C-alpha cells in the first residue's frame, strides 16, 4: 500500500501554509485594530470635541471592537467558535440603525417593541443585521426609508423592509454578496431567510429562527 503522492503532500503543505498565513494576517489585523481603538479613545476624551463628535467616536470604537470579535471568531483556534449566549436582538438592531442613519441619507428606524433575547453569537447576529440593512439602504436610496421589525413569541423573527423598487428590480449586484453572506451565517445559526415584495412597494427580507 503506497503512501500519499508527492502532489498530495504538496497540496497538504500548501493548505497548512495557507491556514498559517491567514491566522497570522487575522492576528495582525486584530492587533492593529486594538491600536486604533486606543488612539480613538484618546480622541474621544478630548474636551474640545462637540457632543455629536464624541458620540460618533464612541460608535467608531464600538465598530472596531466588533471587528476584533469577528476576527477572533474567524481564527481557527483549538477551542472552536464561541458558544451562543443570550443576546437582545432589538438592542443590536437599534445600534445598527443608529450607525446606518449616520452613514447614509436614508431613514433607518426600528419598530418599537419589548426586548427580544435569544441564544446566538452576537457577532453573527450583528453581521446578519448589518448586511441586511446595508442592502436595504442601497435599494431604498437617498431619501428612502428602511424599517426593522422584530417579533419574539414562539420563535424570533426579524424583518428588514425598504421602499425601493422591489425584489430583483434594483441595480445589478447591489444585494448579491450581502445576501450570500447572510445565508452562510444563518446556516450556522439554524436560521432561514425569505425575500418578498413589501406591501406598498419595496422589498421585505425576513429572517426566522426556531418556530417563528
Secondary structure, DSSP 8 states (H G I E B T S, - for coil): -----HHHHHHHHHHHHHHHHHHHHHHHHHHHHHHHHHHHHHHHT-TTS-HHHHHHHHHHHHHHHHHHHHHHHHS--TT-S---EEEEHHHHHHHHHHHHHHHSSSEEEE------EEEE-HHHHHHHHHHHHHHHHHHH-TT-EEEEEEEESSSEEEEEEE-SS-TT-SSTTSSHHHHHHHHHHHHTTTEEEEEEE-TTSSEEEEEEETT-
